[in-house]
Amino acid sequence: MVIRRKKIGLYSNRNWTGDIYVISKDGTGELRLTTSGDDDWLPSWSPDGKKIAFISSRDGNVEIYSMNPSGSNQIRLTDNSALDTEPEWSPDSSRIVFNSTRDGANEIYVMNSNGSSKARLNSNSFEDCDPC
């Protein structure tokens, strides 16, 4: 099944903090989704169109969150002292792959879309990042 989105997710720092917006493909109907007062960025829309994953520093550290495309139901999916970044969805929207420094170096992890069952996918002495 192919989802044809009518909206585009984007990041803007026009309010001196980063926020996530959606806008129609024709440039109308802009809607600000996040207003935490801290930086929210790197939106990643799930393939089924039901969720947007993003990163935020709103709780004092860069963590991964998800929300509905309306901006409602913002939930923190990761919670640790490391940097968790670059969320990307699996094709069936059931899992999220991401980058984390939780074990001391940039490594690739995966978790269920609700934040459960986090697992490291690789382990080596090199910096691994930008999963997709």
C-alpha positions in Angstrom: 0.0 0.0 0.0 1.4 3.4 -1.0 0.5 6.4 1.2 0.3 9.6 -0.7 0.8 12.4 1.8 -0.7 15.7 1.2 1.5 17.4 3.8 5.3 17.9 4.3 7.0 17.9 7.6 9.7 20.5 8.2 11.9 22.1 10.8 12.2 25.8 11.3 14.0 28.0 13.9 11.9 31.1 13.1 10.9 31.5 16.8 14.5 31.3 18.0 14.0 27.7 19.0 13.6 24.8 16.6 10.1 23.6 16.0 8.4 21.1 13.7 5.7 22.2 11.3 3.6 20.6 8.6 2.5 22.4 5.4 0.5 21.4 2.4 2.3 20.5 -0.8 1.0 23.7 -2.3 2.5 25.8 0.5 -0.8 26.5 2.3 -2.1 25.4 5.7 1.0 25.7 7.7 0.7 24.2 11.2 3.2 24.4 14.0 3.3 21.0 15.8 5.8 21.6 18.6 6.1 24.4 21.1 8.3 23.0 23.8 10.6 26.1 24.1 13.6 23.9 23.3 14.9 22.6 20.0 12.7 20.0 18.3 14.0 18.8 14.9 14.7 16.0 12.4 11.1 15.0 11.7 10.7 11.6 10.2 7.2 10.6 8.9 6.2 7.0 9.3 5.4 5.2 6.0 1.8 4.5 7.1 1.4 8.3 7.8 0.2 7.8 11.4 3.2 9.1 13.3 6.1 11.5 13.1 9.3 10.7 15.0 11.6 13.6 15.9 14.4 14.5 18.2 14.2 17.1 21.0 16.3 18.6 23.8 13.2 19.5 25.8 14.1 17.2 28.7 17.7 18.4 29.0 19.2 15.8 26.6 18.7 14.9 23.0 16.1 12.1 22.9 13.7 10.6 20.3 10.0 11.4 20.5 6.9 10.6 18.4 3.7 12.4 17.8 0.6 12.3 15.7 0.6 14.3 12.5 -1.6 16.9 14.2 1.1 17.4 16.9 -0.9 15.6 19.6 0.2 12.7 21.7 3.9 13.7 22.0 5.7 10.8 23.6 9.4 10.4 24.6 10.7 7.1 23.2 14.2 7.1 24.5 15.5 8.2 28.0 19.2 8.1 28.8 22.2 10.4 29.2 23.5 9.7 25.7 22.5 11.4 22.5 19.8 9.5 20.6 19.3 10.9 17.1 18.5 10.3 13.4 15.2 8.4 13.8 14.1 6.6 10.6 11.1 4.2 10.2 11.0 0.6 9.0 8.9 0.2 5.9 5.9 -1.3 7.9 6.1 1.6 10.5 6.6 -1.0 13.3 10.2 -0.1 14.2 12.5 2.9 14.3 16.2 2.7 13.6 18.4 5.4 15.2 21.9 6.5 16.2 23.0 6.6 19.8 26.1 7.2 21.8 24.8 5.2 24.8 27.7 2.7 24.7 30.4 5.4 24.3 30.5 5.6 20.5 28.0 6.3 17.7 26.3 3.0 17.0 23.1 2.0 15.3 20.1 0.8 17.3 16.6 -0.3 16.6 13.4 -0.1 18.8 9.7 -0.8 18.4 7.7 2.2 17.4 6.5 2.6 21.0 10.1 2.8 22.3 10.3 -0.7 23.7 12.8 -3.4 22.9 15.8 -1.3 22.1 18.7 -3.3 20.6 22.2 -2.3 19.3 22.7 -3.6 15.7 26.4 -3.2 15.5 29.6 -3.0 17.6 32.9 -1.9 16.3 35.6 0.7 17.0 34.3 3.1 14.3 31.7 5.8 14.3 28.5 4.5 12.8 25.6 6.9 12.0 23.0 8.0 9.5 20.8 4.9 9.5 17.9 4.7 7.0 
